């Protein structure tokens, strides 16, 4: 493997921005070195990156983009660095600063930037289509970005209300009787959606909007019979809908509304014998114009790096198990055919 050393000058020279980039005791630089298997030395704004050719090129691009983030006032964090490193492995960060900021989702408390090709495509589809599906493993930003787009649309007066919907299906364990009113009973199922709203709008604003019914949270069963106009509707954990529930939800959508349906087909918690409405609808609506499908992969995971490895490990294990079961099935079929052929030959001999 060819190695090279590349010199990089980050302009303009600004001590505060450089400190933000490098982190306390150069922890950000060390994080990049460890993840990208390169060596980074710097004196002021002069950097030297050494290592394999491709990682060196990627690291220089990452440093340039991170420095521009620092100049714009962004607090450089380990999470942000992880996202940039991850993106460099997917499609190499080639676009300029304008390209990085063109897809920014603006909410009162945070400006959210989709990371990677799939997230940018997803946000673009959500902004252009009335019905959108985001399908993929946990940690790919499906729900978070959907909530961000909903808040942005509400703040821009594009919709009058936001509805957050989830099927109330227990994830592999029986929770028993839940005390309280309807809101208190379904809160545990909708907590991830609340968390995203608090981050983007602030706790007090969210509570006020819920009181005014501008933001509504509800279990999927309560959607029957309604027609939702001028609304932003998010159906989360849609892999736990039945075929009938999915059809019911999709036919609730009225004029001026946008629907985003998110789910992970590898984490279905429906009772045995029930088929997932998400898997079914993927086949039913795949060729319908005006409906978008975004498929996220394990490489799109934007949580802790170990989450991506966990997802990939499960995918690999399940693929091996599927191949093993298929081979065993083929072997049993061959044995049955062989036994049948033997009985037939014995019958003819008799």
CORVEN-V652420 format. One record per backbone hydrogen bond with DSSP energy under -0.5 kcal/mol. NH is the residue of the N-H (numbers start at 0). CO is the residue of the C=O. Records with the same first field share a line. If there is no record, write none. Layout:
BEGIN
NH = CO / CO
END
This chain:
BEGIN
3 = 50
5 = 48
7 = 46
9 = 7 / 44
10 = 8
13 = 11
17 = 13
18 = 14
19 = 15
20 = 16
21 = 17
22 = 18
25 = 22
26 = 23
27 = 21
28 = 21
29 = 25
30 = 26
31 = 27
32 = 28
33 = 29
34 = 30
35 = 31
36 = 32
37 = 32
38 = 49
40 = 47
42 = 45
45 = 42
46 = 7 / 44
47 = 40
48 = 5
49 = 38
50 = 3
51 = 36
52 = 1
55 = 51
56 = 52
57 = 53
58 = 54
59 = 55
60 = 56
61 = 57
62 = 58
63 = 59
64 = 60
65 = 61
66 = 62
67 = 63
68 = 64
69 = 65
70 = 66
71 = 67
72 = 69
73 = 68
75 = 73
80 = 76
81 = 77
82 = 78
83 = 79
84 = 80
85 = 81
86 = 82
87 = 83
88 = 84
89 = 85 / 86
90 = 86
91 = 86 / 87
93 = 91
99 = 95
100 = 96
101 = 97
103 = 100
104 = 111
105 = 103
106 = 104 / 109
108 = 199
111 = 104 / 109
113 = 111
118 = 114
119 = 115
120 = 116
121 = 117
122 = 118
123 = 119
124 = 120
125 = 121
126 = 122
127 = 123 / 124
128 = 124
129 = 289
130 = 289
131 = 258
132 = 291
133 = 260
134 = 132 / 293
135 = 262
139 = 136
144 = 140
145 = 141
146 = 142
147 = 143
148 = 144
149 = 145
150 = 146
151 = 147
152 = 148
153 = 149
154 = 150
155 = 151
156 = 153
157 = 152
158 = 152
159 = 229
160 = 229
161 = 213
162 = 231
163 = 215
164 = 162 / 233
165 = 217
166 = 235
168 = 166
171 = 169
174 = 172
178 = 176
184 = 180
185 = 181
186 = 182
188 = 185
189 = 185 / 186
190 = 186
192 = 189
193 = 189
194 = 190
195 = 191
196 = 192
197 = 193
198 = 194
199 = 195
200 = 196
201 = 196 / 197
205 = 201
206 = 202
207 = 203
208 = 204
209 = 205
210 = 206
211 = 207
212 = 209
213 = 208
214 = 208
215 = 161 / 213
217 = 163
219 = 165
221 = 218
222 = 219
223 = 220
225 = 222
227 = 251
228 = 226
229 = 254
231 = 160
232 = 230 / 257
233 = 162 / 231
234 = 232 / 259
235 = 164 / 233
237 = 261
239 = 236
240 = 237
242 = 274
245 = 241
246 = 242
247 = 243
248 = 244
249 = 245
250 = 246
251 = 248
252 = 249
253 = 227
256 = 253
257 = 230
258 = 129
259 = 232
260 = 131
261 = 234 / 259
262 = 133
266 = 263
273 = 270
276 = 240
279 = 275
280 = 276
281 = 277
282 = 278 / 279
283 = 279
284 = 280
287 = 284
290 = 287
291 = 130
293 = 132
294 = 292
295 = 134 / 293
299 = 296
300 = 297
301 = 138
306 = 303
307 = 303
308 = 304
309 = 305
310 = 306
311 = 307
312 = 308
313 = 309
314 = 310
315 = 311
316 = 312
317 = 313
318 = 314
319 = 315
320 = 316
321 = 317
322 = 318
323 = 319
324 = 320
325 = 321
326 = 322
327 = 323
328 = 324
329 = 325
330 = 326
331 = 327
332 = 328
333 = 329
334 = 330
335 = 331
336 = 332
337 = 333
338 = 334
339 = 335
340 = 336
341 = 337
342 = 338
343 = 339
344 = 340
345 = 341
346 = 342
347 = 343
348 = 344
349 = 345
END
